[in-house]
Amino acid sequence: MATTQPSDQDARPSGDTPPPPVQAQRSPAESFRGGPPEPHGHQANHHQLTERAHEIADHLASEIQREEYPLPGALRRGWVVLTLYLVVLVALLALALAAHSYSVLPGDLPFTRELQEDRNPLVYFVLYFVSYIGYPLQSAVIFIVVAMLLWLFHLRLEAIFLTLTLLGDLIGGALKLLVARSRPSPDLVHVTQQLSSFSFPSGHTLHYTVFYGFLAFVVIMNFRPSWERAILVVICLALVALVGVSRVYLGEHWLTDVIGGYLTGLLLLTPLIAGYLWAREHYDSATLRKLPAP
């Protein structure tokens, strides 16, 4: 007689719960990633990664294009500089026309008298010295010394551009002849030295703005930060700032003459610095030889 084998269900005692199903063992990599994703989740993650890759590629492409073609930013800066340049030019032309039409403009006389009330000997000495070194003979000596020093320091390109600052004196002289404004009268203010040349614009102020302004720029661009460099820059900028005050204090110019000198100096200094920066990129400063193209 055949015997029947008891099934697993029959072999279990009644009342026992079935054991949980055996789960497949996950690999360490699957455990770290949280197990294999569902098919739908895998597609979503793949889509997100693709979009992120496209974003990174677009960003890198824009950065590379910006490095290779920086023209839009340069154009924006150029338009700002050009606009400011035109504003200064219009202001100078308007002031020159007013100075040609009137010997004394509003604000000239009260400003000079207020400034000349302080007769402190130290103030007089400082302001007189600032003006004294700006007369033709003293200016020529200073220019020769500074140009020779630049040449000896192998800053020969800078020495050449420093020579171009002398063109400002010629342009200032031509403007004086065009405007033909008389100098302050001793009947109105105290005049230290009566000069026969015309008054507008102030030649001292124009010369200091271009010459010492460019010299300060050269020092900043070519010397490492140090207390010597800081002193040279401060001296140059102090001369530019004080020369206008000194010309009015000594009674040799009106306030509007000085303003005209600063405006003319700025109009000449801007293209001078721009030309110097261009030449600095294309020519070696020491040998004046053209640099190889990058």
Short mmCIF file of the C-alpha atoms (twelve columns), coordinates in Angstrom:
data_MODEL
# 
_entry.id   MODEL 
# 
loop_
_atom_site.group_PDB 
_atom_site.id 
_atom_site.type_symbol 
_atom_site.label_atom_id 
_atom_site.label_alt_id 
_atom_site.label_comp_id 
_atom_site.label_asym_id 
_atom_site.label_seq_id 
_atom_site.Cartn_x 
_atom_site.Cartn_y 
_atom_site.Cartn_z 
_atom_site.pdbx_PDB_model_num 
ATOM 1   C CA . MET A 1   0.000  0.000   0.000   1 
ATOM 2   C CA . ALA A 2   1.420  3.282   -1.058  1 
ATOM 3   C CA . THR A 3   2.182  5.781   1.629   1 
ATOM 4   C CA . THR A 4   1.690  9.500   1.084   1 
ATOM 5   C CA . GLN A 5   4.390  11.908  2.102   1 
ATOM 6   C CA . PRO A 6   3.138  14.640  4.372   1 
ATOM 7   C CA . SER A 7   3.278  18.110  2.847   1 
ATOM 8   C CA . ASP A 8   5.030  21.003  4.502   1 
ATOM 9   C CA . GLN A 9   1.680  22.418  5.490   1 
ATOM 10  C CA . ASP A 10  0.692  19.183  7.143   1 
ATOM 11  C CA . ALA A 11  4.065  18.927  8.875   1 
ATOM 12  C CA . ARG A 12  3.717  22.345  10.535  1 
ATOM 13  C CA . PRO A 13  2.022  22.380  13.832  1 
ATOM 14  C CA . SER A 14  -1.322 24.056  13.793  1 
ATOM 15  C CA . GLY A 15  -1.360 27.681  14.897  1 
ATOM 16  C CA . ASP A 16  2.156  28.544  13.636  1 
ATOM 17  C CA . THR A 17  2.504  31.547  11.262  1 
ATOM 18  C CA . PRO A 18  4.267  30.967  7.968   1 
ATOM 19  C CA . PRO A 19  7.902  32.215  7.878   1 
ATOM 20  C CA . PRO A 20  8.551  35.439  5.946   1 
ATOM 21  C CA . PRO A 21  9.736  35.050  2.380   1 
ATOM 22  C CA . VAL A 22  13.472 35.019  1.935   1 
ATOM 23  C CA . GLN A 23  14.722 38.338  0.458   1 
ATOM 24  C CA . ALA A 24  17.528 38.413  -2.082  1 
ATOM 25  C CA . GLN A 25  20.868 39.523  -0.703  1 
ATOM 26  C CA . ARG A 26  21.870 42.996  -2.048  1 
ATOM 27  C CA . SER A 27  25.353 43.799  -3.096  1 
ATOM 28  C CA . PRO A 28  27.286 46.461  -1.136  1 
ATOM 29  C CA . ALA A 29  26.995 48.849  -4.103  1 
ATOM 30  C CA . GLU A 30  23.225 48.394  -4.189  1 
ATOM 31  C CA . SER A 31  23.022 48.861  -0.450  1 
ATOM 32  C CA . PHE A 32  24.984 52.117  -0.696  1 
ATOM 33  C CA . ARG A 33  22.790 53.435  -3.506  1 
ATOM 34  C CA . GLY A 34  19.653 52.334  -1.782  1 
ATOM 35  C CA . GLY A 35  18.984 49.417  -4.111  1 
ATOM 36  C CA . PRO A 36  18.235 49.377  -7.786  1 
ATOM 37  C CA . PRO A 37  15.694 52.091  -8.651  1 
ATOM 38  C CA . GLU A 38  12.410 51.352  -10.233 1 
ATOM 39  C CA . PRO A 39  12.286 51.727  -13.998 1 
ATOM 40  C CA . HIS A 40  10.312 54.996  -13.812 1 
ATOM 41  C CA . GLY A 41  12.687 56.486  -11.227 1 
ATOM 42  C CA . HIS A 42  15.690 55.518  -13.319 1 
ATOM 43  C CA . GLN A 43  14.313 57.436  -16.302 1 
ATOM 44  C CA . ALA A 44  13.606 60.520  -14.165 1 
ATOM 45  C CA . ASN A 45  17.120 60.536  -12.733 1 
ATOM 46  C CA . HIS A 46  18.598 60.111  -16.177 1 
ATOM 47  C CA . HIS A 47  16.549 63.062  -17.443 1 
ATOM 48  C CA . GLN A 48  17.696 65.256  -14.557 1 
ATOM 49  C CA . LEU A 49  21.338 64.339  -15.108 1 
ATOM 50  C CA . THR A 50  21.004 65.141  -18.816 1 
ATOM 51  C CA . GLU A 51  19.497 68.553  -18.099 1 
ATOM 52  C CA . ARG A 52  22.228 69.294  -15.555 1 
ATOM 53  C CA . ALA A 53  24.919 68.305  -18.045 1 
ATOM 54  C CA . HIS A 54  23.401 70.636  -20.652 1 
ATOM 55  C CA . GLU A 55  23.329 73.495  -18.132 1 
ATOM 56  C CA . ILE A 56  26.989 72.981  -17.234 1 
ATOM 57  C CA . ALA A 57  27.954 72.788  -20.916 1 
ATOM 58  C CA . ASP A 58  26.073 76.016  -21.709 1 
ATOM 59  C CA . HIS A 59  27.700 77.788  -18.774 1 
ATOM 60  C CA . LEU A 60  31.182 76.683  -19.800 1 
ATOM 61  C CA . ALA A 61  30.525 77.734  -23.389 1 
ATOM 62  C CA . SER A 62  29.417 81.202  -22.278 1 
ATOM 63  C CA . GLU A 63  32.490 81.561  -20.072 1 
ATOM 64  C CA . ILE A 64  34.800 80.538  -22.899 1 
ATOM 65  C CA . GLN A 65  33.080 82.944  -25.276 1 
ATOM 66  C CA . ARG A 66  33.395 85.731  -22.724 1 
ATOM 67  C CA . GLU A 67  37.133 85.099  -22.427 1 
ATOM 68  C CA . GLU A 68  37.660 84.927  -26.182 1 
ATOM 69  C CA . TYR A 69  35.334 87.785  -27.088 1 
ATOM 70  C CA . PRO A 70  35.280 90.323  -24.222 1 
ATOM 71  C CA . LEU A 71  34.096 93.050  -26.606 1 
ATOM 72  C CA . PRO A 72  30.575 93.690  -25.212 1 
ATOM 73  C CA . GLY A 73  31.905 94.529  -21.734 1 
ATOM 74  C CA . ALA A 74  34.678 96.662  -23.207 1 
ATOM 75  C CA . LEU A 75  32.147 98.478  -25.368 1 
ATOM 76  C CA . ARG A 76  29.974 99.266  -22.366 1 
ATOM 77  C CA . ARG A 77  32.945 100.663 -20.463 1 
ATOM 78  C CA . GLY A 78  34.009 102.548 -23.581 1 
ATOM 79  C CA . TRP A 79  30.607 104.179 -23.923 1 
ATOM 80  C CA . VAL A 80  30.695 105.301 -20.295 1 
ATOM 81  C CA . VAL A 81  34.159 106.826 -20.707 1 
ATOM 82  C CA . LEU A 82  33.163 108.467 -23.984 1 
ATOM 83  C CA . THR A 83  30.022 109.940 -22.435 1 
ATOM 84  C CA . LEU A 84  31.948 111.398 -19.497 1 
ATOM 85  C CA . TYR A 85  34.586 112.722 -21.902 1 
ATOM 86  C CA . LEU A 86  31.947 114.519 -23.956 1 
ATOM 87  C CA . VAL A 87  30.367 115.980 -20.812 1 
ATOM 88  C CA . VAL A 88  33.738 117.408 -19.723 1 
ATOM 89  C CA . LEU A 89  34.332 118.752 -23.232 1 
ATOM 90  C CA . VAL A 90  30.955 120.503 -23.341 1 
ATOM 91  C CA . ALA A 91  31.561 121.973 -19.867 1 
ATOM 92  C CA . LEU A 92  34.943 123.305 -20.974 1 
ATOM 93  C CA . LEU A 93  33.532 124.862 -24.129 1 
ATOM 94  C CA . ALA A 94  30.714 126.541 -22.186 1 
ATOM 95  C CA . LEU A 95  33.133 127.861 -19.575 1 
ATOM 96  C CA . ALA A 96  35.552 129.117 -22.232 1 
ATOM 97  C CA . LEU A 97  32.742 130.978 -24.001 1 
ATOM 98  C CA . ALA A 98  31.651 132.568 -20.726 1 
ATOM 99  C CA . ALA A 99  35.247 133.560 -19.878 1 
ATOM 100 C CA . HIS A 100 35.634 135.107 -23.315 1 
ATOM 101 C CA . SER A 101 32.490 137.174 -22.844 1 
ATOM 102 C CA . TYR A 102 33.020 138.289 -19.220 1 
ATOM 103 C CA . SER A 103 36.248 139.214 -17.467 1 
ATOM 104 C CA . VAL A 104 34.851 138.189 -14.058 1 
ATOM 105 C CA . LEU A 105 32.321 135.377 -13.685 1 
ATOM 106 C CA . PRO A 106 29.971 134.799 -10.732 1 
ATOM 107 C CA . GLY A 107 31.870 133.338 -7.806  1 
ATOM 108 C CA . ASP A 108 35.318 134.453 -8.968  1 
ATOM 109 C CA . LEU A 109 35.659 137.590 -6.872  1 
ATOM 110 C CA . PRO A 110 34.115 136.388 -3.557  1 
ATOM 111 C CA . PHE A 111 36.052 133.118 -3.673  1 
ATOM 112 C CA . THR A 112 39.377 134.888 -4.206  1 
ATOM 113 C CA . ARG A 113 38.769 137.446 -1.470  1 
ATOM 114 C CA . GLU A 114 37.676 134.770 0.985   1 
ATOM 115 C CA . LEU A 115 40.748 132.678 0.203   1 
ATOM 116 C CA . GLN A 116 43.143 135.613 0.509   1 
ATOM 117 C CA . GLU A 117 41.922 136.556 3.968   1 
ATOM 118 C CA . ASP A 118 44.245 133.911 5.421   1 
ATOM 119 C CA . ARG A 119 47.705 135.502 5.306   1 
ATOM 120 C CA . ASN A 120 49.419 132.845 7.394   1 
ATOM 121 C CA . PRO A 121 53.141 132.830 6.443   1 
ATOM 122 C CA . LEU A 122 53.314 129.035 6.310   1 
ATOM 123 C CA . VAL A 123 50.276 128.830 4.032   1 
ATOM 124 C CA . TYR A 124 51.742 131.525 1.814   1 
ATOM 125 C CA . PHE A 125 55.113 129.732 1.609   1 
ATOM 126 C CA . VAL A 126 53.585 126.350 0.722   1 
ATOM 127 C CA . LEU A 127 51.254 127.728 -1.934  1 
ATOM 128 C CA . TYR A 128 53.923 129.997 -3.358  1 
ATOM 129 C CA . PHE A 129 56.329 127.055 -3.642  1 
ATOM 130 C CA . VAL A 130 53.681 124.940 -5.387  1 
ATOM 131 C CA . SER A 131 53.255 127.647 -8.008  1 
ATOM 132 C CA . TYR A 132 56.961 128.503 -8.216  1 
ATOM 133 C CA . ILE A 133 58.033 125.070 -9.497  1 
ATOM 134 C CA . GLY A 134 55.460 125.354 -12.278 1 
ATOM 135 C CA . TYR A 135 57.001 128.291 -14.133 1 
ATOM 136 C CA . PRO A 136 58.659 127.463 -17.485 1 
ATOM 137 C CA . LEU A 137 62.294 127.238 -16.345 1 
ATOM 138 C CA . GLN A 138 61.580 125.170 -13.236 1 
ATOM 139 C CA . SER A 139 59.142 122.930 -15.133 1 
ATOM 140 C CA . ALA A 140 61.758 122.274 -17.817 1 
ATOM 141 C CA . VAL A 141 64.349 121.229 -15.231 1 
ATOM 142 C CA . ILE A 142 61.890 118.918 -13.460 1 
ATOM 143 C CA . PHE A 143 60.830 117.351 -16.755 1 
ATOM 144 C CA . ILE A 144 64.421 116.657 -17.836 1 
ATOM 145 C CA . VAL A 145 65.330 115.098 -14.490 1 
ATOM 146 C CA . VAL A 146 62.228 112.893 -14.347 1 
ATOM 147 C CA . ALA A 147 62.548 111.771 -17.980 1 
ATOM 148 C CA . MET A 148 66.215 110.844 -17.463 1 
ATOM 149 C CA . LEU A 149 65.370 108.865 -14.338 1 
ATOM 150 C CA . LEU A 150 62.680 106.935 -16.180 1 
ATOM 151 C CA . TRP A 151 65.103 106.183 -18.980 1 
ATOM 152 C CA . LEU A 152 67.768 104.979 -16.543 1 
ATOM 153 C CA . PHE A 153 65.205 102.734 -14.827 1 
ATOM 154 C CA . HIS A 154 64.526 101.172 -18.255 1 
ATOM 155 C CA . LEU A 155 61.095 102.785 -18.408 1 
ATOM 156 C CA . ARG A 156 61.811 104.219 -21.824 1 
ATOM 157 C CA . LEU A 157 58.298 103.870 -23.160 1 
ATOM 158 C CA . GLU A 158 57.092 105.818 -20.126 1 
ATOM 159 C CA . ALA A 159 59.734 108.499 -20.752 1 
ATOM 160 C CA . ILE A 160 58.472 108.936 -24.312 1 
ATOM 161 C CA . PHE A 161 54.869 109.295 -23.204 1 
ATOM 162 C CA . LEU A 162 55.955 111.703 -20.479 1 
ATOM 163 C CA . THR A 163 57.389 113.869 -23.247 1 
ATOM 164 C CA . LEU A 164 53.958 113.922 -24.864 1 
ATOM 165 C CA . THR A 165 52.591 115.699 -21.785 1 
ATOM 166 C CA . LEU A 166 54.370 118.819 -23.016 1 
ATOM 167 C CA . LEU A 167 51.810 119.019 -25.813 1 
ATOM 168 C CA . GLY A 168 49.354 120.077 -23.139 1 
ATOM 169 C CA . ASP A 169 51.306 123.295 -22.616 1 
ATOM 170 C CA . LEU A 170 51.023 124.112 -26.340 1 
ATOM 171 C CA . ILE A 171 47.295 123.398 -26.370 1 
ATOM 172 C CA . GLY A 172 46.820 125.497 -23.246 1 
ATOM 173 C CA . GLY A 173 48.684 128.389 -24.841 1 
ATOM 174 C CA . ALA A 174 46.473 128.181 -27.923 1 
ATOM 175 C CA . LEU A 175 43.339 128.247 -25.742 1 
ATOM 176 C CA . LYS A 176 44.627 131.323 -23.933 1 
ATOM 177 C CA . LEU A 177 44.924 133.152 -27.265 1 
ATOM 178 C CA . LEU A 178 41.431 132.063 -28.336 1 
ATOM 179 C CA . VAL A 179 39.675 133.029 -25.111 1 
ATOM 180 C CA . ALA A 180 41.831 136.141 -24.502 1 
ATOM 181 C CA . ARG A 181 40.710 136.697 -20.928 1 
ATOM 182 C CA . SER A 182 42.532 139.249 -18.821 1 
ATOM 183 C CA . ARG A 183 44.073 138.300 -15.493 1 
ATOM 184 C CA . PRO A 184 42.758 139.473 -12.097 1 
ATOM 185 C CA . SER A 185 43.250 143.185 -11.523 1 
ATOM 186 C CA . PRO A 186 45.168 144.488 -8.473  1 
ATOM 187 C CA . ASP A 187 42.228 146.841 -7.951  1 
ATOM 188 C CA . LEU A 188 39.989 143.885 -7.117  1 
ATOM 189 C CA . VAL A 189 42.218 141.357 -5.361  1 
ATOM 190 C CA . HIS A 190 45.735 141.018 -4.031  1 
ATOM 191 C CA . VAL A 191 48.085 140.097 -6.901  1 
ATOM 192 C CA . THR A 192 51.481 138.680 -5.948  1 
ATOM 193 C CA . GLN A 193 52.989 138.967 -9.415  1 
ATOM 194 C CA . GLN A 194 51.426 140.803 -12.324 1 
ATOM 195 C CA . LEU A 195 51.626 138.664 -15.462 1 
ATOM 196 C CA . SER A 196 51.026 139.902 -18.987 1 
ATOM 197 C CA . SER A 197 49.759 136.652 -20.526 1 
ATOM 198 C CA . PHE A 198 46.099 135.731 -20.796 1 
ATOM 199 C CA . SER A 199 44.302 134.001 -17.958 1 
ATOM 200 C CA . PHE A 200 42.016 131.210 -19.253 1 
ATOM 201 C CA . PRO A 201 42.771 128.357 -18.753 1 
ATOM 202 C CA . SER A 202 45.325 128.232 -15.965 1 
ATOM 203 C CA . GLY A 203 48.542 126.949 -17.524 1 
ATOM 204 C CA . HIS A 204 49.929 125.787 -14.191 1 
ATOM 205 C CA . THR A 205 46.804 123.765 -13.435 1 
ATOM 206 C CA . LEU A 206 46.709 122.222 -16.901 1 
ATOM 207 C CA . HIS A 207 50.401 121.289 -16.795 1 
ATOM 208 C CA . TYR A 208 50.222 119.767 -13.316 1 
ATOM 209 C CA . THR A 209 47.106 117.739 -14.159 1 
ATOM 210 C CA . VAL A 210 48.679 116.174 -17.240 1 
ATOM 211 C CA . PHE A 211 52.325 115.895 -16.153 1 
ATOM 212 C CA . TYR A 212 52.012 114.902 -12.501 1 
ATOM 213 C CA . GLY A 213 48.794 112.976 -13.108 1 
ATOM 214 C CA . PHE A 214 50.505 110.818 -15.728 1 
ATOM 215 C CA . LEU A 215 53.624 110.482 -13.574 1 
ATOM 216 C CA . ALA A 216 51.530 109.179 -10.672 1 
ATOM 217 C CA . PHE A 217 49.913 106.658 -13.023 1 
ATOM 218 C CA . VAL A 218 53.320 105.485 -14.246 1 
ATOM 219 C CA . VAL A 219 54.576 105.003 -10.693 1 
ATOM 220 C CA . ILE A 220 51.498 102.983 -9.753  1 
ATOM 221 C CA . MET A 221 51.742 100.769 -12.819 1 
ATOM 222 C CA . ASN A 222 55.473 100.028 -12.730 1 
ATOM 223 C CA . PHE A 223 56.544 99.855  -9.076  1 
ATOM 224 C CA . ARG A 224 55.588 97.373  -6.412  1 
ATOM 225 C CA . PRO A 225 53.602 98.592  -3.395  1 
ATOM 226 C CA . SER A 226 55.961 100.224 -0.908  1 
ATOM 227 C CA . TRP A 227 56.184 103.324 1.219   1 
ATOM 228 C CA . GLU A 228 58.467 104.922 -1.394  1 
ATOM 229 C CA . ARG A 229 55.854 104.417 -4.107  1 
ATOM 230 C CA . ALA A 230 53.123 105.722 -1.828  1 
ATOM 231 C CA . ILE A 231 55.125 108.885 -1.085  1 
ATOM 232 C CA . LEU A 232 55.760 109.570 -4.777  1 
ATOM 233 C CA . VAL A 233 52.088 109.133 -5.662  1 
ATOM 234 C CA . VAL A 234 50.956 111.357 -2.767  1 
ATOM 235 C CA . ILE A 235 53.388 114.103 -3.790  1 
ATOM 236 C CA . CYS A 236 52.173 114.036 -7.395  1 
ATOM 237 C CA . LEU A 237 48.499 114.105 -6.441  1 
ATOM 238 C CA . ALA A 238 49.079 116.784 -3.796  1 
ATOM 239 C CA . LEU A 239 50.694 119.034 -6.386  1 
ATOM 240 C CA . VAL A 240 47.729 118.539 -8.705  1 
ATOM 241 C CA . ALA A 241 45.271 119.374 -5.927  1 
ATOM 242 C CA . LEU A 242 47.145 122.363 -4.476  1 
ATOM 243 C CA . VAL A 243 48.161 124.131 -7.673  1 
ATOM 244 C CA . GLY A 244 44.631 125.365 -8.351  1 
ATOM 245 C CA . VAL A 245 44.328 126.817 -4.856  1 
ATOM 246 C CA . SER A 246 47.751 128.414 -5.111  1 
ATOM 247 C CA . ARG A 247 46.963 130.195 -8.384  1 
ATOM 248 C CA . VAL A 248 43.860 131.811 -6.911  1 
ATOM 249 C CA . TYR A 249 45.546 132.533 -3.571  1 
ATOM 250 C CA . LEU A 250 48.364 134.400 -5.288  1 
ATOM 251 C CA . GLY A 251 45.883 136.438 -7.321  1 
ATOM 252 C CA . GLU A 252 47.189 135.251 -10.681 1 
ATOM 253 C CA . HIS A 253 44.028 133.435 -11.787 1 
ATOM 254 C CA . TRP A 254 40.309 133.430 -11.184 1 
ATOM 255 C CA . LEU A 255 38.543 130.352 -9.900  1 
ATOM 256 C CA . THR A 256 37.024 129.684 -13.327 1 
ATOM 257 C CA . ASP A 257 40.516 129.798 -14.891 1 
ATOM 258 C CA . VAL A 258 41.568 127.018 -12.559 1 
ATOM 259 C CA . ILE A 259 38.464 124.956 -13.315 1 
ATOM 260 C CA . GLY A 260 39.189 125.393 -17.013 1 
ATOM 261 C CA . GLY A 261 42.753 124.157 -16.437 1 
ATOM 262 C CA . TYR A 262 41.547 121.019 -14.658 1 
ATOM 263 C CA . LEU A 263 38.961 120.260 -17.357 1 
ATOM 264 C CA . THR A 264 41.487 120.728 -20.152 1 
ATOM 265 C CA . GLY A 265 43.998 118.597 -18.289 1 
ATOM 266 C CA . LEU A 266 41.503 115.763 -17.906 1 
ATOM 267 C CA . LEU A 267 40.651 115.895 -21.599 1 
ATOM 268 C CA . LEU A 268 44.336 115.535 -22.471 1 
ATOM 269 C CA . LEU A 269 45.290 113.041 -19.758 1 
ATOM 270 C CA . THR A 270 42.584 110.516 -20.706 1 
ATOM 271 C CA . PRO A 271 43.775 109.742 -24.266 1 
ATOM 272 C CA . LEU A 272 47.388 109.895 -23.083 1 
ATOM 273 C CA . ILE A 273 46.801 107.111 -20.547 1 
ATOM 274 C CA . ALA A 274 44.766 105.119 -23.070 1 
ATOM 275 C CA . GLY A 275 47.558 105.358 -25.628 1 
ATOM 276 C CA . TYR A 276 50.153 104.399 -23.050 1 
ATOM 277 C CA . LEU A 277 48.207 101.291 -21.997 1 
ATOM 278 C CA . TRP A 278 47.889 100.231 -25.630 1 
ATOM 279 C CA . ALA A 279 51.619 100.748 -26.269 1 
ATOM 280 C CA . ARG A 280 52.464 98.896  -23.062 1 
ATOM 281 C CA . GLU A 281 50.697 95.802  -24.380 1 
ATOM 282 C CA . HIS A 282 52.449 95.903  -27.750 1 
ATOM 283 C CA . TYR A 283 55.969 97.146  -26.990 1 
ATOM 284 C CA . ASP A 284 58.638 96.278  -24.472 1 
ATOM 285 C CA . SER A 285 59.180 99.207  -22.135 1 
ATOM 286 C CA . ALA A 286 62.947 98.768  -21.837 1 
ATOM 287 C CA . THR A 287 63.901 97.999  -25.447 1 
ATOM 288 C CA . LEU A 288 60.945 99.603  -27.268 1 
ATOM 289 C CA . ARG A 289 60.760 96.458  -29.411 1 
ATOM 290 C CA . LYS A 290 57.399 95.163  -30.521 1 
ATOM 291 C CA . LEU A 291 56.189 92.251  -28.438 1 
ATOM 292 C CA . PRO A 292 55.242 88.974  -30.155 1 
ATOM 293 C CA . ALA A 293 51.563 88.403  -30.698 1 
ATOM 294 C CA . PRO A 294 50.002 86.192  -28.004 1 
# 
